Amino acid sequence: MGLDVRLVLPGHCLLCCGGLSNVVEARQVLASAEAERAFYAQRNWRHERAGSLASLNHCAVGLALRLLEDFIAARVQDSTWAHAEFDPAGRLSVVYPHLPPVSERSTCRLCYLSGWGEEGLSRLVELLRQEKWWLGE
């Protein structure tokens, strides 16, 4: 059993942080509200899900709150991804996968639009239509 908690701050997005189980599906859902509705309408989520444990959900929420508290206290200053996993004996381990550095000119084309306001939204639609970005190239 495991969980992923991400505190995503400006300079990163979930797509450039990595670790998504299916990047192509994530990008498909971002394309439009209609694309998101169509995507979920075709899925049998009950068949796909592995189940949910209240204790695991509480652990994820608690870890997320700690990251937020540490951000407010300035102990966390960058986007942070925590991956927690319980081994077969029930022992918990937490690792912090490496995130790409934030640079002035982000290499992520989605992050590049951050802060563009209304103009960024129109550029996002065009970005999502571009096949090479859609495929992660």
Protein Blocks (a to p, Z undefined) as FASTA:
>chain_A
ZZddddddehiafklngoiablmlmmmmmmpmklmmmmmmmpcfklmpgbjcfklmmmmm
mmmmmmmmmmmnomacbdcdddddddfkopacddddddddddfbdcbfklmmgonlmmlm
mmmmmmmmpmklmnoZZ
